[in-house]
């Protein structure tokens, strides 16, 4: 069993406001074998390595680690924790939107944080954004993150386009 992300599946590209993706393309292949569709949006921090901001397969969205980087590429390394956390959550919302999803469809969230002392502040900001929705979540203390960032978030969500 298994499947491969094949050539020719196309790329969902964020344009203008960065909240567009090819629903037609996803629906057109929904009766064929499972497919992987990379998600790219200009409304979130750009991918800085050999990875996609997210991948969609069937009704699931797999979101890469998101850092406190603005859509224009400005790194918020020196910003206070709350500013970094809010930028990461903005990026998460933008990538979810580009993938045909939203915060209420999050299934699992993994938060890498360089100081457990920031956990309560993150939890409050996160709860404010998600309201009553409580996806599975892990908060993982790490010694450091790239560029001196204070947190990174990766997630998995459902998507309404299958």
C-alpha positions in Angstrom: 0.0 0.0 0.0 0.8 3.6 0.2 1.0 6.4 -2.3 3.4 8.9 -3.7 3.1 12.6 -4.2 3.3 12.6 -8.0 4.2 15.1 -10.6 1.4 16.9 -12.3 -0.8 17.3 -9.3 -0.4 21.0 -9.5 0.4 23.6 -6.9 -2.1 25.6 -5.0 -0.7 29.1 -5.1 -1.6 32.0 -2.9 -2.2 35.2 -5.0 -3.1 38.7 -4.1 -4.4 38.4 -0.6 -3.0 34.9 -0.5 -6.2 33.1 0.2 -6.8 31.2 -3.0 -6.3 27.6 -3.8 -7.6 25.3 -6.5 -10.8 23.7 -5.2 -11.6 22.6 -8.8 -8.3 20.9 -9.1 -8.7 19.1 -5.7 -12.3 18.0 -6.6 -11.3 16.9 -10.1 -8.9 14.3 -8.6 -11.0 13.3 -5.6 -12.1 10.0 -7.2 -8.6 9.0 -8.3 -5.8 7.7 -6.1 -4.8 9.7 -3.1 -2.8 12.8 -4.0 -0.7 15.3 -2.3 -1.2 18.9 -3.1 1.3 21.5 -1.9 -0.1 24.7 -0.5 1.7 28.0 -1.0 0.3 31.4 0.1 1.8 34.9 0.1 -0.4 35.7 3.2 1.9 33.8 5.5 5.7 33.5 6.1 7.3 32.0 3.1 8.9 28.6 3.1 12.6 29.1 3.6 13.8 25.6 2.7 13.0 22.5 0.8 9.4 22.2 2.1 5.9 23.4 1.5 4.0 25.6 3.9 1.4 22.8 4.0 0.3 19.7 2.1 -3.2 18.6 1.5 -4.2 14.9 1.0 -7.9 14.0 0.9 -9.6 15.8 3.8 -6.4 16.5 5.8 -4.0 19.4 5.9 -0.5 18.9 7.2 1.1 22.3 8.2 4.9 22.7 8.3 6.5 24.4 11.3 5.6 28.1 11.3 7.9 30.7 12.7 7.4 34.3 13.7 8.2 35.7 10.2 5.9 38.1 8.4 4.6 37.4 5.0 7.2 39.8 3.6 9.9 37.7 5.2 10.8 40.0 8.2 12.1 37.8 11.1 10.7 38.9 14.5 13.6 37.4 16.4 13.9 40.4 18.7 10.2 41.0 19.2 8.5 40.2 22.6 7.0 36.7 23.0 3.4 37.9 22.4 4.3 39.5 19.1 6.1 36.4 18.0 3.2 34.2 19.1 0.6 36.4 17.3 2.6 36.3 14.1 2.8 32.5 14.2 -1.0 32.3 14.8 -1.6 34.8 11.9 0.6 32.6 9.7 -1.3 29.5 10.8 -4.7 31.1 10.0 -3.4 32.2 6.5 -2.0 28.7 5.6 -5.2 27.1 6.8 -7.3 29.5 4.7 -5.2 28.7 1.6 -5.8 25.0 2.2 -9.6 25.4 2.5 -9.6 25.1 6.3 -9.6 27.3 9.4 -8.8 27.2 13.1 -12.0 25.4 14.0 -10.9 22.5 11.8 -7.5 22.0 13.6 -7.1 18.4 14.8 -3.6 18.6 16.4 -1.2 21.3 17.2 2.4 21.0 18.3 4.1 24.0 19.8 7.9 24.2 20.3 8.8 26.8 22.9 12.2 27.8 24.1 11.0 28.7 27.6 8.3 27.0 29.5 7.9 30.3 31.3 6.1 31.5 28.2 3.6 28.6 28.2 0.8 30.5 30.1 1.1 33.5 27.8 0.9 31.3 24.7 -2.0 29.4 26.2 -4.0 32.6 26.7 -3.3 33.9 23.2 -4.1 30.5 21.7 -7.3 30.2 23.6 -8.3 33.7 22.6 -7.9 32.7 18.9 -9.5 29.3 19.1 -12.4 30.1 21.4 -14.1 26.9 22.5 -12.3 24.7 19.9 -9.7 22.5 21.7 -7.7 20.4 19.3 -5.2 17.9 20.6 -2.0 19.7 21.5 1.5 19.2 22.7 3.8 22.0 24.1 7.4 20.8 23.7 10.2 22.7 25.5 13.3 23.0 23.3 16.7 24.6 24.0 16.7 26.9 21.0 15.1 27.6 17.6 16.5 28.9 14.4 17.3 32.7 14.3 16.7 32.8 18.1 12.9 32.6 17.7 10.9 31.8 20.9 8.4 29.4 19.4 7.4 27.4 16.3 4.0 25.8 15.6 3.1 22.9 13.4 -0.4 21.5 13.0 -2.7 19.1 11.3 -6.3 20.0 10.3 -9.3 18.8 8.5 -10.3 20.4 5.2 -13.7 20.7 3.7 -12.6 20.1 0.1 -12.3 16.3 -0.4 
